[in-house]
Amino acid sequence: MNTSDWFVRSADEQARHEVIAALSQRFAESAPRHDRDNTFPHAHIEALRDCGYVGWTVPKAYGGLEISLYEMLLHQEQLARGDGSTALAIGWHVGLMLCLRTTRALPEDVFAEICASTIAKGALLNSCASEPATGSPSRGGRPETTATPVDGGYRIRGRKTFSTLSPALDWVLVTAGIEGSPQVGEFLVRGEDIEIVETWNVMGMRATGSHDILLNDVFVPAHHCVSRMNPGEKSPRNADGGGWMLHIPACYLGVALNARDFAARYAGTYQPNSLPHPIAQVDHIQAKLGEMELKLLAARTLMYDLARRWDEGTPEARRALRPQFGAAKTLATNAAVEVVDLAMRVVGARSLSRDLILERLYRDVRAGLHNPPMDDVTYKSLAAAAVAECTAERGPRA
């Protein structure tokens, strides 16, 4: 596994990247067991707490390193080269902390409370909004989870699905319809107050702990109702264009890079007795390896370029990048699927063996197609942006 990368820009980034690369190599050793047993990698998460990674996107004012989006993606991609499940799971925490840092979407005292707990004890946060009936919140359904106003706060009842990182969460942001109101609220719930229902038994990304969570009449104090939205309104967390969601393509590109590494090593060392040289010198194998490199180069370059633009941009410029962020995700996840498939074609029938890594990577990488935004949403957004750009100052040409 590579411990350096030509996308790394500075000595400080390289030093931190080496810390993550070393952990990634460790995680790679136990990832097959967690995949096989469908268990959550608590030791991986604890190691990320111990090295301080969970606080690297926290603002400096609250004790964090306040690393850039660009650097966060470097580390997320590297983690996924060792274990995609661990990378995807922790990506929601570090990404969400970066989002909250830039948008200040939470009341400052509440954000300070979360940051303090992250720095002091490695507390973890995620937003859990999907539900059995409404599906992804990106599709606009009103949550069936209900918040009932009571003295001093709210009582919340409901069930959330795809609650990634659930076995390790200290804080959960949940959406709920407010009883007696058309509004939807977002509430900060303590991890100790939720019940986890272990429903996560899927084909790929089996160790993300994306179980259902139950909120059984959970009391939330009034100041932990962090936002209220009218029908059709987006969460204040959407105000930065969603750059932090690039942790998703970074994860799947990391999985694809792992497959590329395996295939390239195999091709460079496997020499059947019918050939005077390793298969890496065979034309069709070279073509497959080259196609893999091109797909990875294109997807990674777009992702890191957009991250740099986001880091350097004004709030308005960041919001304008939303269609391109969707493009980066769609390009990366589809390219990652194709790269793993090509890697398996390089290795041949042996790639189907559960004793090799490729069959797990094949299962893991397909999960990216079902992370937001969906491909149809990306294409619609890009089309709308193109039409708006081309008709803003003049009508269609004759």
N, C-alpha and C positions, 0 to 999 in steps of 0.2 A: 504494500500500500504506500502510495506517495505521501511524503510528509511536507512537501513544498508544492507550490502551485504558482504558475506564472501570472495568475490574477491577483496574487498578493502584492501589495503596493509599498509596504514600508517594513522596517525592522520590527516595529511594535506589533504590527499585524502578524508578521511571521512568527514572533515569539509566542503570541497567544495561539496562533494556528498550530504550532507544534504541541502545545498542551492538549488541544482538542484532538489532534492526530494520534497522540499516544493513547488517549482514552478510546478513540474510535477503534484502534487496533485491539484493545482489551475487550471492547464490546463485541467485536467480531467473533471472539472465541465462544461467547455464551449465547449469541443471537440464535444459532441453530436450536439450542435447547429450549429457549423461550418460544420459538416458532413451533417446535414439535409439541411442547406441553401446553401451549396456549396460555402462557403465564406472563405476568407483568414484570419488567426488568427493574425491580426496586433497587438493586445494587447499582445499576447504570445511573439511575436518577440521583442516588445518593452521591455517587462520584462527581456528578455535575454540580451538585450542591457544594461538595467539599472543595472543588477547585474554584468556586465562586462564579462559575459560568451563568448561573441563574440570575445573577445580579449585573451582568455585563451591559445590559441594555437599560438598566435603571439610571435615572439622572444623576449626575455628579453631586448635585445639591443634596441628594438623599443617600449618598454613599456608594453609588454605582460607578461604572466606567463610562457610561453613555456612549458606547460604541456606535458607529454608523450602521445604517441598513446594509450597505455594501459589505462591511466586515462581518455582520451577523450572518449573511448568506454564505460567506466563505466557510464559517464554522459549521453551519447547518449542513452544507453540502458534504463537508469532511466527515461529520458524524454519520451521515447516511451511507458513506462508503464502508462503514463498519457495521451499522445496524440501522436500517431504514425506520423501523418502528420507534426506536429511541429518538431518532432525529425528528420524526414527525410529531411525536408526543411533546418533547421539550420545545419544539419550534412554536407551538401555540402559546406557551408561556413567554418566552423571550420576545417573540414577535408582538404579542399583545402589550407587553410592558413598553416596547418601543413605540407602539401606536398611542398608548396613553400618555407617554412622555411628550409626544409631538402635538397631540390634539388637546391635551388637558381636558378630556371629555368628562372626567369625574370631578366632583368637588375636591378641591385641593387637599382638604384634611383627610378625606377618604383615600385619595391617591397616596398621600404621605404615610398613612397607616399601612397600606399594602407594601409600599417600598421598604418601610422600616422592617417589616416582618420578613421580607425577602432577603434583605442584607443581613439581618440578625440570625435567622435560622433557616434560610433557604426556602421560605414559603413560596408556593406555586399557585398560579392563577390561570384560569381559562374561562372562556365564555361558552355557555351551553344553551343553545337556542332551538336546535332541531327537535321536532316532536313526531310521534307516530302518525298523527293525523295530518299535520300541516307540512311535514317534510322540512326542507331547508328554509330558513328564514329569508334567504335571498329571493325566494319565489313570492313573498309578500303575504303569506297567510297570517291571520291573527292567532296567537298562541292560545291553546286550550288551557294551559297553566294559568291559574287565577290567583290574583293577590287581593285579599279582602282587607279593607282598611279597618284597623282596630286602634284602641288607645295606645299611643306611642309608636305606631308603626303599621305593619301589615302581617297577615297570615297567608302563607303561600302554599298552594296545593297543586301538584302536577307531576308530569313525567317528561324527562328529556332524554333524547337518544343521541348516539354518536358523541358521547361525552368523553372525548379523548383526554388521557392523563388522569382519569377519575380516581384511580386508587391512591394517587399522591397529592391530590388537590387540597390546598388550605383555604382557597377562596374560589368562589364560583359566581360569575356574572350570569344571571338568568333573566329571561324575558317572561313577562306575565301580563295577561289582560287584567286591567284594574276593574274590579267589580263595581257596577253602577256607573261606569264611564266608558266612552269609546276609546280612551287612551290605552296605550301599552306602556308599561313601566319596565325599567331595567333595574335589577336589584342585586346587591352584593350579599351573597350568602356564605356563611362559614362552612368549610369542608366538613367539619365535625357534625353539622346539622343535616347532611344529606344521607340518603340510604343508597348504596350501590347495588344494582341488580346485575349480576354477571351474565350479560347477554351476548358479549362479543365473541363470536365463534365463526370466523370468516375465512376466506381463502387466502388473503394476503394481509400484510401489516397486522399480524395476529397478536403482537405484543404491545399495541398502543394503549390498551386499557380503555377502549372506547365503549364502555358499558352504558347502560341506561342508569339514570339517577332519578330517585324519587324524592319529592319534597312533600313530606307528610305533615301538613299543618305547621310549617316552619315559621317561626316569628322572626321578622326582619325589622330592626329599628328604623324609624322614619328617615334618619340621615343616611341610611344605606339604600334608600331609593335614589339611585344616582341619576336617573333621567326619566322623563315622561314624554312620550311621542304621540302625536295625533295620527289618525289613519293616513297611511301613505308617506309619513315622514321617516327618514333614516336616523339611525343612532348618531349622536354627535361624534362617535368614533369613526364615522365615514368621512370626516372633514379633511383628512390628509390624503385622500385618493386611494388608500388601501395598499400603500407600498409594502407594509409589513407582511402582507399575504404572499409576497414572493418567497417566503420560507417554504411554501408548498412546492413550487418548481425546483427550488434548491435541493429539497429532499429527494425528489425523484431523479434529478440529474446525478445526485450522489449515488443512488442505487445503480443507475446506468453506468456510471464510471467504474463501479465495482465490477460489473459484468464485463466492461471493456478490458479492465485490468486482467481479469481471469482469462478471457479469450486470447488476449495478446500474449500472456505468459504461456498459455497452452500451445498456441500456434508457434511460438518461438522455441519450444522445447520438445514438442511431440514429433517424432520421426518414425513413421511406419516403415517396415522393412521393404516396402515397395518403392521407397524414395531414397535418394542419396543425400537428402537435406530435410530440415524441419518443414512442416506444412506452411509456415509463414512465407515461404518462397513460391508457393503455388499461386497461380494467377487469380483464381476465383476466391481464394482465401484473402489475398492482398486486397482485392476489390471490396470484400465485405468489411475488412478492418478499416480500409480507407473511408468507406461509407459511414461507418460508426464514428470515426473521427470528425467527419464533416458535420454530421448531425449534432454531435456534442459541442463542437466549436460554435456553430451558429446559435444554438439555444443558450449556451452559457454567455456568449458575447452579448446577446440581446439582454439577458437578465442582468448582468453586471453593469452594462451601460445604463439601463433604466434605473438601477439602484443608485448609481453615481448622480444621474440627473435629479433623482428624488432628494438625495442628500444635499445637493447644492441649490435646489429650487426654492422659490417662494411658496407660501401656502397655495396661492392660485395656480402656480405651475405644477405643484404636486397633484392637485385635484385634476388638472387637465390630463395627467398621465394615466388615469384609470383605464381607458380602453387598451393602452399599450401594456399595462400590467396583465390584463386578461390575455393579451396576445402572447406574452412571455410564458404564462402558465400553460396555455394551450399548446404552444410550440414545444415547450420543454417536456410536458407529460407525454405527448404523442411521440416525440423523438425518443424519449426514454424507453417507451414500449418497443419501438422499432430497434433500438440499439440492443436491448436484451435479446430480442428475437434473433438479430444478426449474430450475437455472441453465441447463441445456442447452435446456430447453423455452422459457425466456425468449429465448434467443439464436436458437433455431430450427435449421434444417438446417446453418447455418454452424458450429454447435458441433461437428459431426463432422469438420471439417477439422483435419488435423494441423498446420496453420499457426497454429491458435489453441490456447490453453492448456487448454480444457475437456476435450478428449478424453483428455489425459494425466491430469488430475485425476479424471476418471471411472474410469480404470484404477487409479490410485493408491488412491482412497478405498475401493475394494472389498476391498483387502487387510486392512482393519481387521476385517472379519467373521471373519477367520481367525487373528487374534491372540488370545491368552488374556485373560480366560476366554471360552470359547465361550458362545453365547446359552443353550444348554440347561443349562449348568452354572450360569449366573446365575439362571435361573428356578427351578431346583431349590434353590439356596441361599436365594433369597428366600422360597420357599414353606416351606422348613424353618424359617426364622427366624420367619415369621408364625405357623405352627402352634405353635412353642415359646412364643412370646410369649402367644398366646391360650389356651394350656392350662397355663401355668406355675402359676397360682394357683387355677384352678377348671376344672371340666369343661365340656363344651359346654352352652350354654343350651338349655332345653327349647323 
